[in-house]
Amino acid sequence: MQTRTLGSHQVGAIGLGLMTFDQTGTQPRQQLLDTVTAALDAGVTLFDTADAYGPGDEKGEGAQGENERLIASLLDELGVRDRVVLATKGGHVRTEGGGWDTDSSADHLRSAVDASLERLGVEQIALWQHHRPDPKVPYDEVIGTLKEIADSGKVGAVGLSNANSEQIRAAYDVLGKRLVSVQNQYSPAFLSSRAEIDTCEELGLAFLPWSPLGGLGSAKELAEKHPAFAEVAQARGVSAQQVALAWELAASPCVIPIPGAKRPSSVQDSAAAADLVLTEQELGRLDG
């Protein structure tokens, strides 16, 4: 697989979002192990989790940190730690009943880094990302905490998530080259992060689209809502998901999509998008 730049790392142009990984009855452990193996065999090397990911129990309790523990155990069982750039996030918290909230207080973010270090079983987190702006904490204060975390040596690099261009520039002014990425939603159904892609390209940051396949839906929904993607996919003999990811890769050399996958076949299909080169005519149809 072709590679792209993420700070000091070269990673596969397609990453793997791990939010949906869990060990419920529908996802036996061997299936998850096989999915990780298939990802690595296909050249996927960026794995993205967060301390808030996890389904928790039947009441949603215990979700905080669950996904990090699971991913660490899978990588250790396979003995593939050295093949993965493992990214996580902090600042999103799970509430009673499995809900979501934000906490970007300095105390929480510092403790979140320490907790992720322990759960992931690493001495330094390769990429630690601030998960989401917190309306209770001014963003300038958050940036100051991110600088403190970067200065601590506990993280190799810092990223932002769900940030706008103004916030990205403010963080870059303080963090400089220690800020390496921005993770925002971007897909055929969600185009509003185009400005942030341009900002990342200008500043030399990676842009990691989360939910890059969001909104494609079933074949019928795809034909109705995104007919150009369905038509190009049919003409090229590939999945519409591959066309969507190839279209995102063509948007900028800084883009590294991180689609989710829970089965080997899914991650293999996504990874194949790195080799799908769309023509100018096809891109024009998809952009229109």
N, C-alpha and C positions, 0 to 999 in steps of 0.2 A: 504494500500500500504506500502511496505517496505520503510524505510527512509534511507537517506544518509546525511553525514555531510557537511555543508556549513558554515565554520567559527564557530560561537557559536550557529548556528541553526541546527536542524534536519528537513530536507525537504523531500517531496516525491521524490522517485528515478526518476520519470519523472516530468519535469517541463513544463511550457507553455510559448512559445515564442509569443510575442504579436505584432510583426511587421506588420502582415497583418490585424489586427483589424482596421476597420474604419466604418464609418456610411454612406457609399454610398448606392445607391439603391439596391445593391445586398446583403448588410449586414444590415438588419433592426435592430434597437436597441434591440428589444426583443430577437432576435437570439443571439446577443452577450451576453446579460444577461443570457440566457439559457446555453450558452457555458461556461461562468464563473461558473455558478452553477454546471454544470455537472463535470467540472474540480475539484472543491472542493469536491463534493460528491465522486469522484473517488480517492481522496487522493492527488491530485496535489496541492502543496502549494507554489512552487516557480514560480512567475510570472515575466517575463523579458521584459522590454520595453527600450526605449532610447529617448533622447530628439530630435533626428533627424528623428524619425519614424512618418509617416503620409503622406497621399497622397496630401494634400493641395487642392486648388481649381482646376478648369479646366486648369489653367496655372502652377499648381504646387506651387503656392504661399501659404504661411501660414502653410507649413508643419511642421516647427520647433516647437516642443512642442505639436503638435496636439494629438499624440497617448498618451502621458502622461496625458493630460487633460481628454481624453476619458476614459482611464483605471481608473483614480481616481474617475470619476463620476459613472462608473459602480459599483465599489466596494462600494461607498457610498450609491448608490441606493439599493444595496443588503444588506448593513450593515454587510459586511464580512471582513472589514479591518484587524481585529485581527486574521484572519485565513490565512493570506497571508504574505509571505516574498516577498516584492516588490523590484525588482532590476531595476536600470536604468543605462544609460551610458551618457558620454559627450565626446566631442572632434571631433565628426563628425558634420558637418553643412550642411544645405541645401542652395542651391544657386538659383539664378533666373531661373525660368523655371522648378524647381523641381530637379535640379541636386544635386550632392554630392561633398563635399570638406572636408578637415581636418583643424582643428585649435587647436593646443595643446599649444598655448601661455599661460603663467601663468594667464594673465588677463582673457582670455576666459574661461579656465577651472574653475577658481574661480567663475566667473559669471554664468557659466553653472550649477554649484552645487546650487547656490542660486535660479536660475530660476526653476530648477527641484524641489527643496523644495517647492516653491510656487505653482507650477502646480500640484504636487502630494498631496499637503495639509498635509505635515508631518513636524515634527520638526527635524527629523533625517532620512536620507535615509538608509535603511537597508543594501543595497549593491550598491555602486556607482562604475562603471567600466569605465576605460579609453578605448574609443571605438576603436581607431586605431592609430598606429604610424603615426606621421606627418613628412614628409621628410623635412619640414622647421624648425623643432625643434629637437635638439639632445635628444636622449632618456634619458640621464642622467638628463637633465633639466626637462623633463617631470616627472621623478621619484621624483625629488625634490619638484615639485608642488604637486604630489600625497601625499607626506609626509606632506606637509603643510595642504592639505585638510583633511587628516586623523587626524592630530593634532587639527584641528578646532572643532571636535566633531559634525560636520554637517552630517557626514556619520558614520554608524556603522562599516563598513568594506569596503575595497577597492578590486577591481578586475581589471584584465587586459583583453583585447580582441585583437585578431589577433596579439599576441606576440609570439616570438620564445623563445627557451629555454634559450638562453643567456640573453634576456631581462627579462624573468621571474626571473632568478637567481639574476640579478642586482637589480630588484625591491624588491625581498625578502630580500636581504642583507640590504636594507635601511628601508623597512617597517616591516619586521619581521612578526609576527602573525597577523598584521592588513591587510596583503595581504591574501585573502582567496580563490581566484578563478581565473581561466583563461577561457575565452570563445573564442574558435577557431572553424573553420569549421572542421567537421569530419563526414563522412558518408561512406557507401559502395563505393561511387563514388569519395570520397576525403579522402585519407588515409595519407596524408603527415604530419598530426599533431600527429602521433603516438609518436614521440619523446617528444612532449610537454605533452602528457598524462603521460609518464614515469617520466618526471620532476615533474609534479604535485603530483604524487603518492609519490615520494621521499620526497618532501617538505611538504606534508600534505595539499595540496591545492585541491579544487574541480576543476574538468574539466567539462565545460559546452559546449557540442558540439552544435554549431548553424548550422541550416539547416541539422539536422541529418538524414532527409529523402531525402535530395537533390539527384537528379540523378536517383531515382527509377522510376519515370515517369509512363506511362501507363502499363497495364498488358503485352502488346506486347513488349514494350521497356524493361521492367523488365526481361522478358524471354530471350531477346536477349543479354542484357548487364550484367545482374546479375542472371544467371540461377540458381545458387545454392540457392539464397534467395527465388526465386519462388518455387523451388522444396521442400525446407524445409517447406515453408509456406503451400503448398498444402498437404504435408504429415501430418503436425500438425493440419490442419484445421483452420488456422489463417491467418491474412493478412500478406503480405510481409513486410508491415510497422512495424508490431509488431516484426517480426523476426529481422529486421534491428535494432530496438531499443533494443531488448533483447541482440543482438550481441554486441552492444555498451556497455550496462551495464556489460556484461561479460568481457569486455576488462580490467576493473579495478574498484575497489570499490570506486574510486574517481570520476567516470564518472556520470554526471547527465544530460541526454539529455534534450533539450528544444525545442521539435517540435512545430510548429505552428498549430493552428486549428481555424476554423471560425464557426464550427457547433458542437453541442453536440456530435453527433455520432463520429466525428473525434477525439475529445479529449478523449472520452471513449475508442476508439480503441487503441490510443497511451498509455493511462494509463494501459491498460490490459497487455502491454508488461512487466511491472514490475513483473508480476506473471508467465511469460513464462521463464522457465529454460531450456536452450539449453544443449544438451548432448555434451560431449567431441567430439564425432564423428561428430555431426552437426557443432560444432564450427570449427572443422578441415576443413570441406567442405567449410564453409563460408570464412575462412581465406585463403583458397587455391585459 
